[in-house]
Amino acid sequence: MPTARLSINPDTEKRGNFYVIVRGEGFHPADNNATVFIRVRGSDQWFDDKLFNFPDSPTPLRYLLDPGLTTFTISKNVPGSKLNEDWGDDEVYAIVQVTGFGDVRTNTVKGNWS
């Protein structure tokens, strides 16, 4: 069964920016057109905030996976303000969509990125 893991690491060269990294495992694209689209969300009690996507536009831009590839790592560098989804600490997760596999939710990462 495919899984995806989210990590958020500070950019050591650009203060206030962070690398949002998604690692996927167990994906076996059956064709040459398998793509990945990632939606980053802020977890809240009443509704989850839409923070950003990568790539930025859902169509036609998507990350293309090589046939036979079973793992991938995709990252995006963002300012901390894009991860700040509420007062105090933030809870961020991603939904990873790979052609032929549907949506896979990552772990939730807690932190204060403002």
PyMOL commands that set and color helices and strands:
alter all, ss='L'
color gray80, all
select helices_A, chain A and resi 80-82
alter helices_A, ss='H'
color red, helices_A
select strands_A, chain A and resi 3-10+17-25+35-42+49-54+63-64+71-79+90-98+102-105+109-111
alter strands_A, ss='S'
color yellow, strands_A
deselect
rebuild
show_as cartoon
